[in-house]
Amino acid sequence: MSKYEIIIYWSKEDKAFIAEVPELPGCVADGNSYQQALANTETIINEWIETAKSLKRPIPKPKGKLMYA
């Protein structure tokens, strides 16, 4: 399980739960349920990190709870 903060909310427009990872720009997943969005987020975090590694980009360290979230 990731240590990055994940923000999950319902999107009326998308008719899905949206999960964002603020510390990883562009790292967003969705799901029909809260649990599915969370599971999809774990997958997308791993993919985000693997892509950053392959492109030799920095990978932010998890900070835990963010003050603005």
DSSP file (Angstrom, degrees, kcal/mol; ACC not computed):
  #  RESIDUE AA STRUCTURE BP1 BP2  ACC     N-H-->O    O-->H-N    N-H-->O    O-->H-N    TCO  KAPPA ALPHA  PHI   PSI    X-CA   Y-CA   Z-CA
    1    1 A M              0   0    0      0, 0.0     2,-0.0     0, 0.0    41,-0.0   0.000 360.0 360.0 360.0 138.2    0.0    0.0    0.0
    2    2 A S        -     0   0    0      1,-0.1    40,-0.0     2,-0.1    44,-0.0  -0.280 360.0-148.5 -70.2 154.1    1.2    3.5   -0.9
    3    3 A K        +     0   0    0      2,-0.1    61,-0.4    61,-0.0     2,-0.2   0.302  63.8 111.9-104.7   6.5    2.1    6.1    1.6
    4    4 A Y  S    S-     0   0    0     58,-0.1     2,-0.2    59,-0.1    61,-0.1  -0.535  78.6-103.6 -78.9 146.4    1.0    9.0   -0.6
    5    5 A E        -     0   0    0     59,-0.3     2,-0.4    -2,-0.2    18,-0.4  -0.494  36.9-161.5 -68.7 136.9   -2.0   11.0    0.4
    6    6 A I        -     0   0    0     -2,-0.2     2,-0.6    15,-0.2    15,-0.2  -0.987   6.3-158.4-124.0 128.2   -5.1   10.1   -1.7
    7    7 A I  E     -A   20   0A   0     13,-2.8    13,-2.9    -2,-0.4     2,-0.4  -0.932  12.9-171.6-107.7 121.6   -8.1   12.4   -1.9
    8    8 A I  E     +A   19   0A   0     -2,-0.6     2,-0.3    11,-0.2    11,-0.2  -0.944  12.7 157.8-118.2 132.8  -11.3   10.6   -3.0
    9    9 A Y  E     -A   18   0A   0      9,-2.4     9,-3.5    -2,-0.4     2,-0.4  -0.976  41.6-103.0-147.7 159.9  -14.5   12.3   -3.9
   10   10 A W  E     -A   17   0A   0     -2,-0.3     2,-0.7     7,-0.2     7,-0.2  -0.710  27.5-153.9 -85.3 132.2  -17.7   11.7   -5.8
   11   11 A S  E  >> -A   16   0A   0      5,-2.8     4,-1.7    -2,-0.4     5,-1.3  -0.927   8.6-169.4-108.4 111.7  -18.0   13.4   -9.2
   12   12 A K  T  45S+     0   0    0     -2,-0.7    -1,-0.2     1,-0.2     5,-0.0   0.889  89.9  53.8 -63.9 -38.7  -21.5   14.0  -10.3
   13   13 A E  T  45S+     0   0    0      1,-0.2    -1,-0.2    -3,-0.1    -2,-0.0   0.908 118.6  32.9 -62.7 -44.2  -20.3   15.0  -13.7
   14   14 A D  T  45S-     0   0    0      2,-0.2    -1,-0.2     4,-0.0    -2,-0.2   0.611  98.6-135.5 -87.8 -13.3  -18.4   11.7  -14.2
   15   15 A K  T  <5S+     0   0    0     -4,-1.7     2,-0.3     1,-0.2    -3,-0.2   0.918  72.7  92.0  54.9  46.2  -20.8    9.6  -12.2
   16   16 A A  E   <S-A   11   0A   0     -5,-1.3    -5,-2.8    -7,-0.0     2,-0.4  -0.978  85.4 -95.6-157.6 161.2  -17.8    8.0  -10.5
   17   17 A F  E     -AB  10  31A   0     14,-2.9    14,-1.6    -2,-0.3     2,-0.4  -0.734  39.7-151.6 -81.4 134.1  -15.5    8.3   -7.5
   18   18 A I  E     -AB   9  30A   0     -9,-3.5    -9,-2.4    -2,-0.4     2,-0.5  -0.913   7.5-163.4-110.3 134.2  -12.4   10.3   -8.4
   19   19 A A  E     -AB   8  29A   0     10,-3.1    10,-2.5    -2,-0.4     2,-0.4  -0.976   8.1-172.3-121.5 121.9   -9.1    9.6   -6.5
   20   20 A E  E     -AB   7  28A   0    -13,-2.9   -13,-2.8    -2,-0.5     8,-0.2  -0.880  18.5-154.2-115.2 145.9   -6.3   12.2   -6.8
   21   21 A V    >   -     0   0    0      6,-2.2     3,-1.8    -2,-0.4     6,-0.4  -0.879  11.4-167.6-116.0  94.6   -2.7   11.9   -5.5
   22   22 A P  T 3  S+     0   0    0      0, 0.0    -1,-0.1     0, 0.0   -16,-0.1   0.777  82.8  56.6 -57.8 -30.5   -1.7   15.5   -5.0
   23   23 A E  T 3  S+     0   0    0    -18,-0.4   -17,-0.1     1,-0.2    -2,-0.0   0.647 103.2  57.8 -78.1 -13.7    2.1   14.8   -4.6
   24   24 A L  S X  S-     0   0    0     -3,-1.8     3,-2.4     3,-0.2    -3,-0.3  -0.873  93.6-129.5-118.6  96.3    2.3   13.0   -7.9
   25   25 A P  T 3  S+     0   0    0      0, 0.0     3,-0.1     0, 0.0    -2,-0.1  -0.133  88.5   7.2 -51.8 129.5    1.2   15.5  -10.6
   26   26 A G  T 3  S+     0   0    0      1,-0.2     2,-1.1    -4,-0.1    22,-0.0   0.482  87.8 138.5  80.0   2.7   -1.5   14.1  -13.0
   27   27 A C    <   +     0   0    0     -3,-2.4    -6,-2.2    -6,-0.4     2,-0.3  -0.704  25.3 144.6 -87.0  99.7   -1.9   10.9  -10.9
   28   28 A V  E     +B   20   0A   0     -2,-1.1     2,-0.3    -8,-0.2    -8,-0.2  -0.991  21.0 175.3-139.4 141.6   -5.7   10.4  -10.9
   29   29 A A  E     -B   19   0A   0    -10,-2.5   -10,-3.1    -2,-0.3     2,-0.3  -0.873   9.6-157.4-136.3 170.8   -7.9    7.3  -11.0
   30   30 A D  E     +B   18   0A   0     -2,-0.3     2,-0.3   -12,-0.2   -12,-0.2  -0.892   9.1 177.6-142.4 175.2  -11.6    6.6  -10.8
   31   31 A G  E     -B   17   0A   0    -14,-1.6   -14,-2.9    -2,-0.3     6,-0.1  -0.960  42.0-113.0-172.8 159.2  -14.0    3.8   -9.9
   32   32 A N  S    S+     0   0    0     -2,-0.3     2,-0.3   -16,-0.2    -1,-0.1   0.710 105.2  31.0 -73.5 -20.3  -17.7    3.0   -9.6
   33   33 A S  S  > S-     0   0    0    -16,-0.1     4,-2.4     1,-0.1     5,-0.2  -0.889  87.5-110.8-131.3 164.4  -17.2    2.6   -5.8
   34   34 A Y  H  > S+     0   0    0     -2,-0.3     4,-2.2     1,-0.2     5,-0.1   0.920 120.0  49.5 -57.7 -45.4  -14.9    4.2   -3.2
   35   35 A Q  H  > S+     0   0    0      1,-0.2     4,-2.5     2,-0.2    -1,-0.2   0.882 110.2  49.8 -65.1 -39.5  -13.1    0.9   -2.8
   36   36 A Q  H  > S+     0   0    0      2,-0.2     4,-2.8     1,-0.2    -1,-0.2   0.908 109.9  50.9 -66.9 -41.1  -12.6    0.5   -6.5
   37   37 A A  H  X S+     0   0    0     -4,-2.4     4,-1.8     2,-0.2    -2,-0.2   0.910 111.6  48.6 -61.2 -41.8  -11.3    4.0   -6.9
   38   38 A L  H  X S+     0   0    0     -4,-2.2     4,-1.7     2,-0.2    -2,-0.2   0.927 112.3  47.4 -64.4 -45.5   -8.8    3.3   -4.1
   39   39 A A  H  X S+     0   0    0     -4,-2.5     4,-1.5     1,-0.2    -2,-0.2   0.909 112.1  50.2 -62.5 -42.4   -7.7    0.0   -5.6
   40   40 A N  H  X S+     0   0    0     -4,-2.8     4,-2.4     1,-0.2    -1,-0.2   0.839 106.2  57.3 -64.6 -32.4   -7.3    1.7   -9.0
   41   41 A T  H  X S+     0   0    0     -4,-1.8     4,-2.6     2,-0.2    -1,-0.2   0.901 101.7  54.2 -66.1 -41.0   -5.2    4.5   -7.4
   42   42 A E  H  X S+     0   0    0     -4,-1.7     4,-1.8     1,-0.2    -1,-0.2   0.905 110.7  47.7 -59.0 -40.5   -2.7    2.0   -6.0
   43   43 A T  H  X S+     0   0    0     -4,-1.5     4,-2.1     1,-0.2    -2,-0.2   0.935 112.9  46.8 -64.3 -47.0   -2.2    0.7   -9.6
   44   44 A I  H  X S+     0   0    0     -4,-2.4     4,-2.6     1,-0.2    -2,-0.2   0.829 108.2  56.0 -70.0 -31.3   -1.9    4.1  -11.1
   45   45 A I  H  X S+     0   0    0     -4,-2.6     4,-2.5     2,-0.2    -1,-0.2   0.940 108.9  47.6 -62.4 -46.5    0.6    5.2   -8.4
   46   46 A N  H  X S+     0   0    0     -4,-1.8     4,-2.4     1,-0.2    -2,-0.2   0.906 113.5  47.5 -61.0 -41.6    2.8    2.2   -9.3
   47   47 A E  H  X S+     0   0    0     -4,-2.1     4,-2.4     2,-0.2    -1,-0.2   0.891 110.2  52.7 -66.5 -39.0    2.6    3.0  -13.0
   48   48 A W  H  X S+     0   0    0     -4,-2.6     4,-2.4     2,-0.2    -2,-0.2   0.929 111.9  45.9 -60.7 -46.4    3.3    6.7  -12.3
   49   49 A I  H  X S+     0   0    0     -4,-2.5     4,-2.4     2,-0.2    -2,-0.2   0.908 112.2  50.1 -65.5 -43.4    6.5    5.8  -10.4
   50   50 A E  H  X S+     0   0    0     -4,-2.4     4,-2.4     2,-0.2    -1,-0.2   0.903 111.8  48.6 -62.6 -40.9    7.6    3.3  -13.0
   51   51 A T  H  X S+     0   0    0     -4,-2.4     4,-1.8     2,-0.2    -2,-0.2   0.923 110.7  50.4 -64.7 -44.2    7.2    5.9  -15.8
   52   52 A A  H  <>S+     0   0    0     -4,-2.4     5,-3.2     1,-0.2     4,-0.3   0.903 111.1  49.6 -60.5 -41.5    9.1    8.5  -13.8
   53   53 A K  H ><5S+     0   0    0     -4,-2.4     3,-1.4     3,-0.2    -1,-0.2   0.932 109.9  49.8 -62.3 -46.2   11.9    6.0  -13.3
   54   54 A S  H 3<5S+     0   0    0     -4,-2.4    -1,-0.2     1,-0.3    -2,-0.2   0.808 114.7  44.6 -65.6 -28.4   12.1    5.1  -17.0
   55   55 A L  T 3<5S-     0   0    0     -4,-1.8    -1,-0.3    -5,-0.2    -2,-0.2   0.378 112.4-121.9 -93.0   2.9   12.2    8.8  -17.8
   56   56 A K  T < 5 +     0   0    0     -3,-1.4    -3,-0.2    -4,-0.3    -2,-0.1   0.868  60.7 150.5  56.3  40.5   14.8    9.4  -15.1
   57   57 A R      < -     0   0    0     -5,-3.2    -1,-0.2    -6,-0.2    -2,-0.1  -0.705  53.0 -93.9 -98.0 153.6   12.5   12.0  -13.4
   58   58 A P        -     0   0    0      0, 0.0    -1,-0.1     0, 0.0    -5,-0.0  -0.354  30.8-145.0 -67.1 146.4   12.5   12.7   -9.7
   59   59 A I        -     0   0    0     -2,-0.0   -35,-0.1    -7,-0.0   -10,-0.0  -0.958  19.9-127.3-113.5 115.4   10.0   10.8   -7.6
   60   60 A P        -     0   0    0      0, 0.0   -37,-0.0     0, 0.0     3,-0.0  -0.296  20.7-120.1 -62.0 143.0    8.6   12.8   -4.6
   61   61 A K        -     0   0    0      1,-0.1     2,-0.1     2,-0.0     0, 0.0  -0.618  38.3 -97.9 -77.4 141.8    8.9   11.2   -1.2
   62   62 A P        -     0   0    0      0, 0.0   -58,-0.1     0, 0.0    -1,-0.1  -0.410  35.4-171.3 -61.4 133.5    5.5   10.7    0.5
   63   63 A K        -     0   0    0      1,-0.3     2,-0.2    -2,-0.1   -59,-0.1   0.555  26.5-139.2-101.8 -12.0    4.8   13.6    2.9
   64   64 A G        +     0   0    0    -61,-0.4    -1,-0.3     2,-0.0   -59,-0.3  -0.613  67.7  17.5  84.8-150.3    1.7   12.2    4.6
   65   65 A K  S    S-     0   0    0     -2,-0.2     2,-0.3   -61,-0.1   -61,-0.0  -0.356  75.6-142.9 -63.4 127.5   -1.2   14.5    5.4
   66   66 A L    >   -     0   0    0     -2,-0.1     3,-0.5     1,-0.1    -1,-0.1  -0.658  10.7-131.7 -90.9 147.9   -1.0   17.7    3.4
   67   67 A M  T 3  S+     0   0    0     -2,-0.3    -1,-0.1     1,-0.2    -2,-0.0   0.807 103.4  47.7 -69.6 -30.1   -2.1   21.0    5.1
   68   68 A Y  T 3         0   0    0      1,-0.2    -1,-0.2    -3,-0.0    -3,-0.0   0.565 360.0 360.0 -90.5  -7.9   -4.3   22.1    2.2
   69   69 A A    <         0   0    0     -3,-0.5    -1,-0.2   -62,-0.0    -2,-0.1   0.476 360.0 360.0 -83.4 360.0   -6.2   18.9    1.6
